[in-house]
Amino acid sequence: MDLARFCSSARVFIVAGKGGVGKTTVTATLAATAAGAGLSVLIVEVEGKSGLAACFGRPPLGYEETELAPRVRGRTLTPDEALVDYLEAHGMRRISKRLVRSGALEVVSSAVPGMKDILVLGKMKSLEQNRAADLILIDAPAAGHAITFLMSPRGLGDAVRVGPVSKQSTEVIEMLSDPARCQVILVTVPEETPVNEVVDTAFQLEDRIGVQLGPAVVNACYPDPGVPASVDEVQQLADELGVFVSPREAGDLVAAAEFRRERFALQQQQADRLAARLPLPQIRLPFLFTAELGPPEIAVLAATFAAQVDALPESSWGRVTVP
Amino acid sequence: MSEGVTFDDIVGDRHIVVCCGTGGVGKTTVAAVFAAEGARRGRNAVVVTIDPAKRLANTLGLAALSNTPHEIDRQRWDPAGTAPRAGRLSALMLDTKSTFDHLVATYAADDDQTQRILSNRFYRNVSTALSGTQEYMAMEKLYELHEQGGYDLIVVDTPPTRHALDFLDAPRRLTRLLDNRIFRLLMMPTRAYLRVASAAVQRFLRTVSRVVGTEVVDDVVAFFRAFEGMEEGFRNRATSVLALLAEPSSSFVVVSSPRRDAVEEAAYFAERLAESDIPVEGLIVNRVHPAFGDEGVEGLRARADTLAAKRSDAARATGDGAASARRLAELYTNLADFRQVAERERYHMAGVKARAGRAAVAYVPFLSRDVYDFDALAEVGRYLFTVSPIAPARSG
């Protein structure tokens, strides 16, 4: 599939997944991929405190947009900030700050769960409608919460039947159920529990929210380890090449190689199980051994991502075979 | 207690063990490990789980939310009969709403008040969706099990929180809501409140009504009226729960992964608890990679580079040895990669140990399969406990 077409298949990609699976890394990778394809990207962080800006070698994001890389901008979006924006846009500028300071948002959101979520989603929707960028990427809350988050406009219909919040909910539902406007990219790692959870999340998102799912991203896959190694083989190689390898070092070399083989096999099983249970194309990103993720690592991931999108069938989401 | 604590002390002597940490680090598993080991040491143990993975839930006999403990047959957790002393093991899966309903019924003056609250829409929202309610109810369930008596060891899993401290704050959250100035005004009968409420509050209420509709405001007013007279009970209960957690027989165990962010969070959590005079007694770093020797990463990478150079030399000459050089270079690169992971993890772990004070610290390696049955729980236990060596039962 053409990369630019993939990146513009929806105006908003919501990146969702269980905590610790690398949602932020994938968001940064998607941003770099789309920017590489010539699109302007706006990353919106809705939960604060992530390493997103660090992936671009920049200080943490704030409410004001900042440039993270050429064609990539980033910002945060918290309920308090969204409420102030909302009130200001509705002619209540004078009391907006006071409402937030007095803890009134706490009061209102206790009365109406999903209130905070709808404020954030509403703001997302207005960014989308104003075409803030070619592609808006949302670094969503962790999995279980992502469902609550995206369910909030429907849930609110029960509690709030009139007024601007109700209107807001309707408009957000419209955005979420239009595949050309919004898609969810699910992220997981090839391990048993995360795979089970992402399958659950996927079906819930489809059934209960009706949002279009993009390809599933399987993160932190070990590279193919090749054939098994043995101490004898290592010694033989060393002799042949005329280099010295101590028995202990040979043991370490083999142990590390075997560990990788074992993990690789387990990961393959889990990724295949995911493919069998969830009929979505998969994008598999490699596990990176480097300490911290920065621009060079994100560039590597973006290149892998782009190559795999390239291999996707053009018209519809089919099953992808990954080498 | 100047000497360091061990996990044997915790599982053998403590009455309450709270497992906390960020999501995805294996808290629920660790909670189950503690309860099972407690039972093996002759204690009457119960584990309160929150949203366990399906297979672990099956192991614990938890098919659905069950608000009362369910005892697990000894045959299941000690099939070989190797436990030094046979205690009892029970489990439950927290049902937040039922727990809250039960609490309301306890403090309501009569059935009528209970019904008025349970049927209120605002209450339904608070009892299921107010952030912190799940944490609060976990603590409440713990207190209830403690009050009922009978259990020597109560192990509590905590909901995954973005900020590990959230759950400690949870019992106070509801009372803070009840104490809110605006709500206090709302609680007054309508006319009276209109008379005394300041213009600012009236303006606020009008704004809220404009944004969310008057129905919501009506629900809230109805809820607080229905709740009248119960705040004191709730406040006292929250105080008792916190007091119970501060007792020396209560123990906090922080579970972490060797990733930088998880370790940072764990250390921060331990420090904040210590400030509240609640020391963390155990720190468990889960899913640690093996070390694979002790050679430096740089040296190994240099070795791989040299071999790669040999490979191109060989390729230029006769072609002999090129494949061998490449193969060996790959093995060195792979070892260097894992040594790098290991060094980084050990660096993070050393940092957390330095900040752990007298807490017990344990590292649990990556196990070759998911931990969900009693054999695997016992295997994790081997990295925590010393006194009672556990022979995993092999079936067949």
Interface residues (C-beta under 8 A of the other chain):
Chain A: K18 G19 G20 V21 E47 K49 G51 M92 I95 L99 S102 G103 A104 E106 V107 V108 S110 A111 V112 P113 G114 M115 A142 G144 T148 A159 V160 R161 V162 G163 P164 V165 S166 E191 E192 T193 P194 N196 P225 G226 A229 V234 L237 A238 E240 L241 V243 V245 R248 E249 G251 D252 L253 V254 A255 A256 A257 F259 R260 E262 R263 L266 F289 T290 A291 E292
Chain B: T22 G23 G24 V25 D51 A53 K54 R55 R121 F122 N125 V126 T128 A129 L130 P160 R162 L177 N180 I182 F183 R203 F204 T207 V208 R210 V211 V212 G213 E215 V216 V217 D219 V220 S257 R259 R260 D261 A262 P290 F292 G293 E295 L307 K310 G321 S324 A325 R327 L328 E330 L331 Y332 N334 L335 D337 F338 R339 Q340 V341 R344 F366 S368 R369 D370
